[in-house]
């Protein structure tokens, strides 16, 4: 996702010290601990991991971008007038599963992965609902081809997919929704018809999907596949570091989670001119019924996810504010209080918690094939701010 989001003109890529023995999950008696220098790798060999999920059986799931494929389905115009770049398709994105304590991961299913001008786009996020597992996958469309044709969307691309026992089943085609309604109103001539379903959360039997290319939040009925726009994220007005007139930057929604108050919280990754401005990212609160928005936290950087921890606080993932190795996890509290609880991460994309506050973080969202990992940090919810 982030390679695509960052590159496109219209964004849619050692054990912890022990806490006291009296730690009680779900209570306030959590003894702060100092973050460890390194976590424990519980899954490796991933190709651009984008999402993690823990199920009720304490199994860890991860999803990656894949490596594209060998089937050429079109091309992208070359940069600076250069030769066209082939768009390739293959079923190389994967959903993998392993015991949360570690071990040999197994591939649950493979999904479409698109090789693009900006990198590989495939699996994004995972969520469980009513005993089923759902994922978001892919981005579409390709641009019109030199001969004037428009390639057809492959099944499972720009879609919500259910992981059935017989294989993946497409639940909702979000590109068709985007093409038919264009909720943010950006003209097609300006690249305004674009769908990249990314963050996903479950609430009251429905799926809520952050479309990183369409700049909106959608509600998907997992039974009927019906789609509805909940809210659209207007461009952010960001003041450059050196001052001057604010620049308009797309508000790219990445992560979505359900807060303790039953509202949805969405992380926004500024695209375009505002992407490089420190402190330009936000987390916004969205009423799931009305779509009304309010800023919950601001002054953040390159957010790729937000999740609620078992302590009730929100935790945001900062991808790479100053380059490789600068990613972080930030605890968000009321009144815009922000606490960096874990730093030095290499292109982190997502995180998930178990009930005692251990965090499972996907890292290496950008990197060589096979270099991605999921790392466990014990009792992260008890870490002191750095």
C-alpha positions as a LaTeX table, in Angstrom:
\begin{tabular}{lrrr}
\hline
Residue & $x$ (\AA) & $y$ (\AA) & $z$ (\AA) \\
\hline
Unk1 & 0.00 & 0.00 & 0.00 \\
Unk2 & 2.54 & 2.56 & 1.05 \\
Unk3 & 4.71 & 2.25 & $-1.98$ \\
Unk4 & 1.62 & 2.87 & $-4.05$ \\
Unk5 & 0.24 & 5.53 & $-1.74$ \\
Unk6 & 3.49 & 7.44 & $-1.59$ \\
Unk7 & 4.31 & 7.25 & $-5.24$ \\
Unk8 & 1.01 & 8.04 & $-6.91$ \\
Unk9 & $-0.28$ & 11.47 & $-7.66$ \\
Unk10 & $-3.45$ & 10.56 & $-5.83$ \\
Unk11 & $-2.66$ & 8.40 & $-2.79$ \\
Unk12 & $-4.85$ & 5.89 & $-2.14$ \\
Unk13 & 3.31 & 0.68 & 1.29 \\
Unk14 & 15.50 & $-10.33$ & 23.77 \\
Unk15 & 12.53 & $-10.41$ & 25.98 \\
Unk16 & 10.84 & $-7.50$ & 27.61 \\
Unk17 & 11.63 & $-6.90$ & 31.27 \\
Unk18 & 9.03 & $-8.58$ & 33.41 \\
Unk19 & 6.26 & $-6.55$ & 34.92 \\
Unk20 & 5.27 & $-7.19$ & 38.51 \\
Unk21 & 3.55 & $-10.46$ & 39.23 \\
Unk22 & 0.41 & $-8.62$ & 40.29 \\
Unk23 & $-0.34$ & $-7.31$ & 36.77 \\
Unk24 & $-4.06$ & $-7.75$ & 36.16 \\
Unk25 & $-5.30$ & $-7.72$ & 32.59 \\
Unk26 & $-8.10$ & $-5.22$ & 32.10 \\
Unk27 & $-7.34$ & $-3.32$ & 35.31 \\
Unk28 & $-5.25$ & $-0.24$ & 35.95 \\
Unk29 & $-2.62$ & $-2.06$ & 37.97 \\
Unk30 & $-0.07$ & $-2.18$ & 35.15 \\
Unk31 & 3.51 & $-1.51$ & 36.15 \\
Unk32 & 5.31 & 0.58 & 33.50 \\
Unk33 & 8.31 & $-1.15$ & 32.00 \\
Unk34 & 11.12 & 0.05 & 29.77 \\
Unk35 & 10.86 & $-0.95$ & 26.10 \\
Unk36 & 13.33 & $-3.69$ & 25.10 \\
Unk37 & 16.00 & $-3.14$ & 22.50 \\
Unk38 & 14.55 & $-5.95$ & 20.40 \\
Unk39 & 11.34 & $-7.91$ & 20.26 \\
Unk40 & 10.81 & $-11.57$ & 19.44 \\
Unk41 & 10.35 & $-12.50$ & 15.79 \\
Unk42 & 7.28 & $-14.73$ & 15.45 \\
Unk43 & 6.95 & $-14.68$ & 11.65 \\
Unk44 & 9.48 & $-13.94$ & 8.92 \\
Unk45 & 10.03 & $-14.26$ & 5.18 \\
Unk46 & 7.17 & $-11.88$ & 4.32 \\
Unk47 & 6.92 & $-9.83$ & 1.15 \\
Unk48 & 5.87 & $-6.34$ & 2.20 \\
Unk49 & 3.65 & $-7.24$ & 5.19 \\
Unk50 & 0.75 & $-4.83$ & 5.65 \\
Unk51 & $-1.54$ & $-6.26$ & 8.33 \\
Unk52 & $-1.69$ & $-8.49$ & 11.40 \\
Unk53 & $-4.59$ & $-10.00$ & 13.32 \\
Unk54 & $-4.99$ & $-12.18$ & 16.42 \\
Unk55 & $-7.98$ & $-14.51$ & 16.49 \\
Unk56 & $-9.90$ & $-15.90$ & 19.45 \\
Unk57 & $-7.71$ & $-19.01$ & 19.44 \\
Unk58 & $-4.63$ & $-16.84$ & 19.98 \\
Unk59 & $-3.37$ & $-17.51$ & 16.47 \\
Unk60 & $-1.47$ & $-14.80$ & 14.65 \\
Unk61 & $-2.43$ & $-13.97$ & 11.07 \\
Unk62 & $-0.41$ & $-11.78$ & 8.70 \\
Unk63 & $-1.04$ & $-10.56$ & 5.17 \\
Unk64 & 1.52 & $-9.32$ & 2.67 \\
Unk65 & 1.71 & $-7.42$ & $-0.62$ \\
Unk66 & 3.17 & $-10.26$ & $-2.66$ \\
Unk67 & 5.58 & $-9.94$ & $-5.55$ \\
Unk68 & 3.29 & $-9.26$ & $-8.50$ \\
Unk69 & 3.33 & $-11.96$ & $-11.12$ \\
Unk70 & 4.31 & $-13.05$ & $-14.60$ \\
Unk71 & 1.07 & $-12.22$ & $-16.39$ \\
Unk72 & 1.24 & $-8.81$ & $-18.07$ \\
Unk73 & $-2.21$ & $-7.20$ & $-17.99$ \\
Unk74 & $-1.29$ & $-3.72$ & $-19.21$ \\
Unk75 & 1.23 & $-0.98$ & $-18.62$ \\
Unk76 & 1.85 & 2.32 & $-16.87$ \\
Unk77 & 3.30 & 5.37 & $-18.66$ \\
Unk78 & 7.01 & 5.59 & $-17.98$ \\
Unk79 & 8.34 & 8.28 & $-15.69$ \\
Unk80 & 9.46 & 11.43 & $-17.45$ \\
Unk81 & 8.31 & 10.17 & $-20.81$ \\
Unk82 & 10.29 & 6.95 & $-20.51$ \\
Unk83 & 9.28 & 3.53 & $-21.78$ \\
Unk84 & 6.01 & 2.10 & $-20.44$ \\
Unk85 & 6.30 & $-0.06$ & $-17.33$ \\
Unk86 & 4.46 & $-3.40$ & $-17.47$ \\
Unk87 & 1.69 & $-4.09$ & $-14.97$ \\
Unk88 & 1.95 & $-7.70$ & $-13.83$ \\
Unk89 & $-0.51$ & $-9.91$ & $-12.00$ \\
Unk90 & $-0.04$ & $-13.08$ & $-9.99$ \\
Unk91 & $-1.47$ & $-14.85$ & $-6.96$ \\
Unk92 & 1.57 & $-14.08$ & $-4.82$ \\
Unk93 & 0.03 & $-12.05$ & $-1.98$ \\
Unk94 & $-0.42$ & $-14.32$ & 1.02 \\
Unk95 & $-2.33$ & $-14.72$ & 4.25 \\
Unk96 & $-0.24$ & $-16.68$ & 6.73 \\
Unk97 & $-1.02$ & $-18.07$ & 10.19 \\
Unk98 & 1.05 & $-19.23$ & 13.15 \\
Unk99 & 0.66 & $-19.73$ & 16.89 \\
Unk100 & 1.20 & $-16.38$ & 18.62 \\
Unk101 & 4.11 & $-17.94$ & 20.51 \\
Unk102 & 5.85 & $-18.58$ & 17.20 \\
Unk103 & 6.65 & $-21.64$ & 15.14 \\
Unk104 & 6.30 & $-22.57$ & 11.49 \\
Unk105 & 3.84 & $-20.32$ & 9.69 \\
Unk106 & 1.48 & $-21.86$ & 7.16 \\
Unk107 & 0.00 & $-20.15$ & 4.11 \\
Unk108 & $-3.78$ & $-20.04$ & 4.52 \\
Unk109 & $-4.51$ & $-18.61$ & 1.09 \\
Unk110 & $-2.87$ & $-16.73$ & $-1.78$ \\
Unk111 & $-4.42$ & $-13.61$ & $-3.28$ \\
Unk112 & $-3.90$ & $-11.41$ & $-6.35$ \\
Unk113 & $-0.84$ & $-9.16$ & $-6.28$ \\
Unk114 & $-0.37$ & $-6.36$ & $-8.79$ \\
Unk115 & 3.07 & $-5.23$ & $-9.86$ \\
Unk116 & 2.84 & $-1.49$ & $-10.53$ \\
Unk117 & 4.99 & 1.47 & $-11.42$ \\
Unk118 & 5.28 & 2.21 & $-7.70$ \\
Unk119 & 5.74 & $-1.28$ & $-6.28$ \\
Unk120 & 3.65 & $-4.29$ & $-5.42$ \\
Unk121 & 0.06 & $-3.97$ & $-4.21$ \\
Unk122 & $-1.78$ & $-6.93$ & $-2.74$ \\
Unk123 & $-2.95$ & $-7.91$ & 0.71 \\
Unk124 & $-3.70$ & $-5.09$ & 3.15 \\
Unk125 & $-5.54$ & $-5.90$ & 6.38 \\
Unk126 & $-7.35$ & $-8.72$ & 8.19 \\
Unk127 & $-10.33$ & $-8.79$ & 10.56 \\
Unk128 & $-12.55$ & $-11.41$ & 12.12 \\
Unk129 & $-16.33$ & $-11.19$ & 12.32 \\
Unk130 & $-18.84$ & $-13.83$ & 13.44 \\
Unk131 & $-16.37$ & $-16.66$ & 13.06 \\
Unk132 & $-15.27$ & $-15.60$ & 9.57 \\
Unk133 & $-12.03$ & $-13.93$ & 8.51 \\
Unk134 & $-12.07$ & $-11.07$ & 6.00 \\
Unk135 & $-9.26$ & $-9.26$ & 4.22 \\
Unk136 & $-8.85$ & $-6.17$ & 2.08 \\
Unk137 & $-6.82$ & $-6.64$ & $-1.07$ \\
Unk138 & $-5.42$ & $-4.74$ & $-4.03$ \\
Unk139 & $-5.80$ & $-1.42$ & $-5.81$ \\
Unk140 & $-7.48$ & $-0.55$ & $-9.11$ \\
Unk141 & $-7.63$ & 0.74 & $-11.88$ \\
Unk142 & $-4.84$ & 0.70 & $-14.40$ \\
Unk143 & $-4.70$ & 3.81 & $-16.58$ \\
Unk144 & $-6.18$ & 3.66 & $-20.10$ \\
Unk145 & $-3.80$ & 1.80 & $-22.37$ \\
Unk146 & $-2.06$ & 3.24 & $-25.47$ \\
Unk147 & $-4.67$ & 1.58 & $-27.69$ \\
Unk148 & $-7.48$ & 3.24 & $-25.73$ \\
Unk149 & $-8.66$ & 0.10 & $-23.94$ \\
Unk150 & $-9.26$ & $-0.05$ & $-20.19$ \\
Unk151 & $-8.25$ & $-3.37$ & $-18.59$ \\
Unk152 & $-10.99$ & $-5.14$ & $-16.64$ \\
Unk153 & $-10.60$ & $-5.40$ & $-12.88$ \\
Unk154 & $-9.36$ & $-8.85$ & $-11.83$ \\
Unk155 & $-11.50$ & $-10.63$ & $-9.25$ \\
Unk156 & $-10.21$ & $-10.04$ & $-5.73$ \\
Unk157 & $-8.52$ & $-6.73$ & $-6.58$ \\
Unk158 & $-9.75$ & $-3.54$ & $-4.85$ \\
Unk159 & $-12.05$ & $-5.83$ & $-2.94$ \\
Unk160 & $-13.10$ & $-7.20$ & 0.42 \\
Unk161 & $-12.51$ & $-10.95$ & 0.42 \\
Unk162 & $-13.76$ & $-13.65$ & 2.79 \\
Unk163 & $-11.43$ & $-16.56$ & 3.52 \\
Unk164 & $-13.74$ & $-19.53$ & 3.02 \\
Unk165 & $-12.66$ & $-23.14$ & 3.50 \\
Unk166 & $-12.92$ & $-23.65$ & $-0.25$ \\
Unk167 & $-10.76$ & $-20.63$ & $-1.03$ \\
Unk168 & $-11.11$ & $-16.85$ & $-1.13$ \\
Unk169 & $-14.54$ & $-15.44$ & $-1.97$ \\
Unk170 & $-15.02$ & $-11.84$ & $-3.06$ \\
Unk171 & $-17.58$ & $-10.11$ & $-0.84$ \\
Unk172 & $-17.52$ & $-6.56$ & $-2.20$ \\
Unk173 & $-16.00$ & $-4.90$ & $-5.25$ \\
Unk174 & $-15.06$ & $-1.44$ & $-3.97$ \\
Unk175 & $-13.73$ & $-0.19$ & $-7.30$ \\
Unk176 & $-17.18$ & $-0.46$ & $-8.85$ \\
Unk177 & $-18.59$ & 1.52 & $-5.91$ \\
Unk178 & $-15.92$ & 4.17 & $-6.37$ \\
Unk179 & $-16.45$ & 4.38 & $-10.13$ \\
Unk180 & $-20.21$ & 4.64 & $-9.74$ \\
Unk181 & $-20.39$ & 7.14 & $-6.89$ \\
Unk182 & $-16.98$ & 8.90 & $-6.66$ \\
Unk183 & $-17.72$ & 10.08 & $-3.10$ \\
Unk184 & $-14.90$ & 12.62 & $-2.84$ \\
Unk185 & $-15.79$ & 14.21 & $-6.17$ \\
Unk186 & $-12.26$ & 14.34 & $-7.60$ \\
Unk187 & $-12.71$ & 14.23 & $-11.41$ \\
Unk188 & $-11.74$ & 11.08 & $-13.25$ \\
Unk189 & $-9.47$ & 13.18 & $-15.48$ \\
Unk190 & $-7.42$ & 14.01 & $-12.37$ \\
Unk191 & $-7.13$ & 10.38 & $-11.30$ \\
Unk192 & $-10.20$ & 10.66 & $-9.11$ \\
Unk193 & $-11.54$ & 7.15 & $-9.76$ \\
Unk194 & $-9.24$ & 4.97 & $-7.71$ \\
Unk195 & $-9.84$ & 2.37 & $-5.01$ \\
Unk196 & $-7.39$ & 0.84 & $-2.55$ \\
Unk197 & $-9.27$ & $-0.80$ & 0.34 \\
Unk198 & $-6.84$ & $-0.85$ & 3.24 \\
Unk199 & $-7.73$ & $-0.60$ & 6.95 \\
Unk200 & $-10.74$ & $-2.62$ & 8.11 \\
Unk201 & $-12.64$ & $-3.01$ & 11.38 \\
Unk202 & $-15.77$ & $-4.88$ & 12.46 \\
Unk203 & $-18.62$ & $-3.22$ & 14.39 \\
Unk204 & $-22.22$ & $-4.34$ & 14.93 \\
Unk205 & $-22.01$ & $-7.04$ & 12.29 \\
Unk206 & $-20.67$ & $-4.71$ & 9.61 \\
Unk207 & $-17.23$ & $-4.14$ & 8.10 \\
Unk208 & $-15.80$ & $-0.62$ & 7.97 \\
Unk209 & $-13.15$ & $-0.12$ & 5.30 \\
Unk210 & $-10.72$ & 2.77 & 4.92 \\
Unk211 & $-10.23$ & 3.25 & 1.18 \\
Unk212 & $-6.76$ & 4.75 & 0.91 \\
Unk213 & $-7.14$ & 5.77 & $-2.72$ \\
Unk214 & $-10.73$ & 7.04 & $-2.59$ \\
Unk215 & $-10.14$ & 9.01 & 0.65 \\
Unk216 & $-13.28$ & 7.72 & 2.31 \\
Unk217 & $-14.64$ & 5.30 & 4.89 \\
Unk218 & $-17.06$ & 2.67 & 3.63 \\
Unk219 & $-19.45$ & 0.28 & 5.33 \\
Unk220 & $-19.70$ & $-3.20$ & 3.81 \\
Unk221 & $-22.40$ & $-5.71$ & 4.66 \\
Unk222 & $-20.49$ & $-9.01$ & 4.86 \\
Unk223 & $-23.62$ & $-11.03$ & 3.99 \\
Unk224 & $-24.98$ & $-9.12$ & 1.00 \\
Unk225 & $-21.86$ & $-7.25$ & $-0.11$ \\
Unk226 & $-23.79$ & $-3.96$ & $-0.09$ \\
Unk227 & $-21.54$ & $-0.90$ & 0.19 \\
Unk228 & $-22.32$ & 2.52 & 1.65 \\
Unk229 & $-20.17$ & 5.60 & 2.11 \\
Unk230 & $-19.92$ & 6.56 & 5.79 \\
Unk231 & $-17.79$ & 9.68 & 5.38 \\
Unk232 & $-15.29$ & 11.37 & 3.07 \\
Unk233 & $-12.02$ & 12.81 & 4.34 \\
Unk234 & $-11.52$ & 16.32 & 3.00 \\
Unk235 & $-8.02$ & 17.48 & 2.05 \\
Unk236 & $-5.86$ & 18.59 & 4.95 \\
Unk237 & $-4.62$ & 22.17 & 5.01 \\
Unk238 & $-1.01$ & 21.92 & 6.14 \\
Unk239 & 1.38 & 24.76 & 6.89 \\
Unk240 & 4.89 & 24.05 & 5.53 \\
Unk241 & 7.73 & 23.83 & 8.03 \\
Unk242 & 9.20 & 27.11 & 6.79 \\
Unk243 & 5.88 & 28.90 & 7.10 \\
Unk244 & 3.87 & 30.49 & 4.34 \\
Unk245 & 0.50 & 29.65 & 2.89 \\
Unk246 & $-0.99$ & 26.26 & 3.81 \\
Unk247 & $-0.79$ & 23.52 & 1.21 \\
Unk248 & $-3.69$ & 21.23 & 0.43 \\
Unk249 & $-2.84$ & 17.57 & 1.01 \\
Unk250 & $-5.02$ & 14.53 & 0.52 \\
Unk251 & $-6.17$ & 12.90 & 3.73 \\
Unk252 & $-5.34$ & 9.26 & 3.00 \\
Unk253 & $-7.13$ & 6.93 & 5.45 \\
Unk254 & $-5.00$ & 3.97 & 6.45 \\
Unk255 & $-6.07$ & 2.31 & 9.70 \\
Unk256 & $-9.46$ & 2.06 & 11.38 \\
Unk257 & $-10.35$ & 0.73 & 14.82 \\
Unk258 & $-13.27$ & 0.72 & 17.23 \\
Unk259 & $-12.67$ & 2.86 & 20.30 \\
Unk260 & $-13.83$ & 2.22 & 23.86 \\
Unk261 & $-16.71$ & 4.63 & 23.20 \\
Unk262 & $-18.01$ & 2.62 & 20.24 \\
Unk263 & $-16.89$ & 5.21 & 17.70 \\
Unk264 & $-14.51$ & 4.56 & 14.82 \\
Unk265 & $-11.02$ & 6.04 & 14.85 \\
Unk266 & $-9.19$ & 6.47 & 11.55 \\
Unk267 & $-5.52$ & 7.28 & 10.95 \\
Unk268 & $-4.83$ & 9.77 & 8.16 \\
Unk269 & $-1.58$ & 9.74 & 6.19 \\
Unk270 & $-1.16$ & 13.02 & 4.29 \\
Unk271 & $-0.52$ & 12.54 & 0.59 \\
Unk272 & 1.06 & 14.89 & $-1.89$ \\
Unk273 & 2.68 & 18.11 & $-0.70$ \\
Unk274 & 1.80 & 17.58 & 2.97 \\
Unk275 & 3.42 & 14.17 & 3.18 \\
Unk276 & 6.84 & 15.58 & 3.98 \\
Unk277 & 5.64 & 18.09 & 6.59 \\
Unk278 & 6.39 & 16.91 & 10.11 \\
Unk279 & 3.35 & 16.66 & 12.32 \\
Unk280 & 0.84 & 16.63 & 9.46 \\
Unk281 & $-0.81$ & 13.27 & 10.19 \\
Unk282 & $-3.93$ & 12.88 & 12.32 \\
Unk283 & $-6.29$ & 10.43 & 13.95 \\
Unk284 & $-9.95$ & 11.38 & 13.58 \\
Unk285 & $-13.01$ & 10.13 & 15.40 \\
Unk286 & $-15.93$ & 9.12 & 13.16 \\
Unk287 & $-19.49$ & 8.53 & 14.32 \\
Unk288 & $-20.44$ & 5.25 & 12.58 \\
Unk289 & $-24.08$ & 6.31 & 12.22 \\
Unk290 & $-23.80$ & 9.90 & 11.02 \\
Unk291 & $-20.25$ & 9.96 & 9.64 \\
Unk292 & $-19.52$ & 13.10 & 11.68 \\
Unk293 & $-15.79$ & 13.67 & 12.15 \\
Unk294 & $-13.68$ & 15.30 & 14.83 \\
Unk295 & $-9.90$ & 15.38 & 15.28 \\
Unk296 & $-8.82$ & 13.15 & 18.17 \\
Unk297 & $-5.03$ & 13.48 & 17.80 \\
Unk298 & $-2.83$ & 15.69 & 15.64 \\
Unk299 & 0.85 & 16.56 & 15.26 \\
Unk300 & 1.70 & 13.01 & 14.16 \\
Unk301 & 3.78 & 11.60 & 11.31 \\
Unk302 & 3.17 & 9.11 & 8.47 \\
Unk303 & 0.49 & 7.04 & 10.18 \\
Unk304 & $-0.26$ & 3.62 & 8.75 \\
Unk305 & $-2.49$ & 2.18 & 11.46 \\
Unk306 & $-4.35$ & 2.83 & 14.69 \\
Unk307 & $-5.57$ & 0.15 & 17.11 \\
Unk308 & $-7.20$ & 0.07 & 20.52 \\
Unk309 & $-5.14$ & $-1.70$ & 23.15 \\
Unk310 & $-6.57$ & $-3.81$ & 25.99 \\
Unk311 & $-5.88$ & $-0.87$ & 28.31 \\
Unk312 & $-8.46$ & 1.18 & 26.37 \\
Unk313 & $-5.91$ & 3.55 & 24.85 \\
Unk314 & $-5.37$ & 4.03 & 21.14 \\
Unk315 & $-1.99$ & 3.16 & 19.64 \\
Unk316 & $-0.85$ & 4.60 & 16.31 \\
Unk317 & 1.84 & 3.27 & 13.98 \\
Unk318 & 4.21 & 5.84 & 12.49 \\
Unk319 & 5.75 & 4.40 & 9.33 \\
Unk320 & 9.04 & 6.22 & 8.67 \\
Unk321 & 8.96 & 9.93 & 9.57 \\
Unk322 & 12.69 & 10.39 & 8.97 \\
Unk323 & 13.58 & 7.32 & 6.92 \\
Unk324 & 14.44 & 3.66 & 7.55 \\
Unk325 & 14.55 & 2.68 & 11.21 \\
Unk326 & 12.54 & 5.69 & 12.41 \\
Unk327 & 9.14 & 4.02 & 12.72 \\
Unk328 & 7.34 & 4.10 & 16.04 \\
Unk329 & 4.29 & 3.14 & 18.07 \\
Unk330 & 2.61 & 6.06 & 19.81 \\
Unk331 & 0.08 & 5.88 & 22.63 \\
Unk332 & $-2.75$ & 8.39 & 22.15 \\
Unk333 & $-4.74$ & 9.77 & 25.05 \\
Unk334 & $-7.41$ & 12.40 & 25.48 \\
Unk335 & $-6.56$ & 16.09 & 25.00 \\
Unk336 & $-4.02$ & 15.22 & 22.27 \\
Unk337 & $-1.58$ & 13.61 & 24.70 \\
Unk338 & 0.91 & 11.54 & 22.72 \\
Unk339 & 3.48 & 9.12 & 24.17 \\
Unk340 & 6.03 & 7.32 & 22.02 \\
Unk341 & 6.28 & 3.90 & 23.63 \\
Unk342 & 8.40 & 2.15 & 21.01 \\
Unk343 & 10.79 & 3.58 & 18.43 \\
Unk344 & 13.50 & 2.45 & 16.02 \\
Unk345 & 11.16 & 0.30 & 13.93 \\
Unk346 & 11.89 & $-0.38$ & 10.27 \\
Unk347 & 8.89 & 0.56 & 8.12 \\
Unk348 & 6.17 & $-0.73$ & 10.48 \\
Unk349 & 2.73 & $-1.00$ & 8.95 \\
Unk350 & 0.31 & $-2.47$ & 11.48 \\
Unk351 & $-0.10$ & $-3.91$ & 14.96 \\
Unk352 & $-2.41$ & $-6.16$ & 16.93 \\
Unk353 & $-2.75$ & $-6.83$ & 20.65 \\
Unk354 & $-3.56$ & $-9.82$ & 22.79 \\
Unk355 & $-5.50$ & $-9.44$ & 26.03 \\
Unk356 & $-2.46$ & $-8.92$ & 28.25 \\
Unk357 & $-1.03$ & $-6.12$ & 26.12 \\
Unk358 & 1.59 & $-7.89$ & 24.03 \\
Unk359 & 1.89 & $-6.18$ & 20.64 \\
Unk360 & 2.48 & $-7.95$ & 17.34 \\
Unk361 & 3.94 & $-5.49$ & 14.84 \\
Unk362 & 4.48 & $-6.03$ & 11.12 \\
Unk363 & 7.75 & $-4.46$ & 9.98 \\
Unk364 & 9.57 & $-4.29$ & 6.66 \\
Unk365 & 6.52 & $-2.99$ & 4.81 \\
Unk366 & 9.02 & $-1.70$ & 2.28 \\
Unk367 & 12.05 & $-3.83$ & 1.56 \\
Unk368 & 13.48 & $-6.73$ & $-0.38$ \\
Unk369 & 11.23 & $-9.76$ & $-0.93$ \\
Unk370 & 11.31 & $-12.01$ & 2.10 \\
Unk371 & 12.63 & $-9.33$ & 4.45 \\
Unk372 & 9.31 & $-8.60$ & 6.17 \\
Unk373 & 8.58 & $-9.84$ & 9.69 \\
Unk374 & 6.11 & $-9.80$ & 12.53 \\
Unk375 & 7.73 & $-9.03$ & 15.86 \\
Unk376 & 6.20 & $-9.47$ & 19.33 \\
Unk377 & 6.85 & $-6.90$ & 22.04 \\
Unk378 & 5.70 & $-8.22$ & 25.42 \\
Unk379 & 3.51 & $-5.94$ & 27.57 \\
Unk380 & 3.76 & $-2.99$ & 25.20 \\
Unk381 & 0.74 & $-1.38$ & 26.83 \\
Unk382 & 2.81 & $-1.09$ & 30.00 \\
Unk383 & 5.80 & 0.62 & 28.39 \\
Unk384 & 6.81 & 4.03 & 29.62 \\
Unk385 & 6.99 & 6.86 & 27.13 \\
Unk386 & 10.45 & 7.23 & 25.62 \\
\hline
\end{tabular}
